[in-house]
Amino acid sequence: MNTAYSPRRWAAAALMLLPLLSPAFAAAAADDDNPWGVYLLYNQRNNSNVLAPYTVTDTGGWKATPKAFTTQMMGLGVRYSVHPLLMLDGAFALITNNPRFGDASNRTPATAGNDYGLFTHDSGMIRLTANLVSPSVMGVRVIAGGGVASYRLRSDEQPFNQDKPLTVQMRAGIEWKPASHVGLAFFGNVDAPNVTNGRDYYFNKFSLEPTIAVYF
């Protein structure tokens, strides 16, 4: 008999989980009767952009060379605690640093007016996640979950592929609440699969994201 799957072991595991359903645990995880939160976010991602150079034949035969770049985004988010242990989160952010993801060479005067390799400021992200929330200990709690993120990526360059990649995003972070209405948090996010158009840009999976929230 395979004891790893015996009824006795399953019963023991169920008993260990019972405290999570207790009123005391739920009360400890409650958000001080402030279920809504509005927050500012800053997101930074360092991207190695490991894509091969290629030739753009439809606009003069110039060479495009992708290169490493860093994206910095700022935005707003909304959180809602539907249950002491469950929080829904929606956010949007725009790229603020206008990063260069590639260089161009051998361009003709007819195509030199377009600036290959720059994301414009209307590029950004929209994200929806569901998150588990731990009980607060000395004002500190863990928030972890996942959902989907959609990236809107724009460039002034005409041959640039302007798809809207959709990816699964997993995230985990720690939030400190010095007061019931204020929260300071730091998250790590992981996208899977990587956001890329397969030619010009290739985002790394991992990004860092501090936030500051007001709860009410």
Secondary structure as the mmCIF struct_conf table of DSSP 4:
data_model
#
loop_
_struct_conf.conf_type_id
_struct_conf.id
_struct_conf.beg_label_comp_id
_struct_conf.beg_label_asym_id
_struct_conf.beg_label_seq_id
_struct_conf.end_label_comp_id
_struct_conf.end_label_asym_id
_struct_conf.end_label_seq_id
HELX_RH_3T_P HELX_RH_3T_P1 THR A 3 TYR A 5
HELX_RH_AL_P HELX_RH_AL_P1 PRO A 7 LEU A 17
HELX_RH_3T_P HELX_RH_3T_P2 LEU A 18 LEU A 21
BEND BEND1 SER A 22 SER A 22
HELX_RH_AL_P HELX_RH_AL_P2 PRO A 23 ALA A 29
BEND BEND2 ALA A 30 ALA A 30
TURN_TY1_P TURN_TY1_P1 ASP A 32 ASP A 33
STRN STRN1 TRP A 36 ASN A 47
STRN STRN2 TYR A 54 VAL A 56
HELX_RH_3T_P HELX_RH_3T_P3 THR A 57 THR A 59
TURN_TY1_P TURN_TY1_P2 GLY A 60 GLY A 60
BEND BEND3 GLY A 61 GLY A 61
STRN STRN3 TRP A 62 PRO A 66
STRN STRN4 PHE A 69 HIS A 83
TURN_TY1_P TURN_TY1_P3 PRO A 84 LEU A 85
STRN STRN5 LEU A 86 ILE A 95
BEND BEND4 ASN A 97 ASN A 97
STRN STRN6 ARG A 100 ARG A 100
STRN STRN7 GLY A 102 SER A 105
BEND BEND5 ASN A 106 ASN A 106
TURN_TY1_P TURN_TY1_P4 PRO A 109 GLY A 113
BEND BEND6 ASN A 114 ASN A 114
TURN_TY1_P TURN_TY1_P5 TYR A 116 GLY A 117
STRN STRN8 LEU A 118 LEU A 118
TURN_TY1_P TURN_TY1_P6 HIS A 121 ASP A 122
STRN STRN9 GLY A 124 VAL A 133
HELX_LH_PP_P HELX_LH_PP_P1 SER A 134 SER A 136
STRN STRN10 VAL A 137 VAL A 137
TURN_TY1_P TURN_TY1_P7 MET A 138 GLY A 139
STRN STRN11 VAL A 140 ARG A 152
BEND BEND7 ASP A 156 ASP A 156
TURN_TY1_P TURN_TY1_P8 GLN A 158 PRO A 159
BEND BEND8 PHE A 160 PHE A 160
STRN STRN12 LEU A 166 ALA A 179
TURN_TY1_P TURN_TY1_P9 SER A 180 HIS A 181
STRN STRN13 VAL A 182 ALA A 192
BEND BEND9 PRO A 193 PRO A 193
STRN STRN14 THR A 196 THR A 196
BEND BEND10 GLY A 198 ASP A 200
STRN STRN15 TYR A 202 TYR A 202
BEND BEND11 LYS A 205 LYS A 205
STRN STRN16 PHE A 206 TYR A 215
#
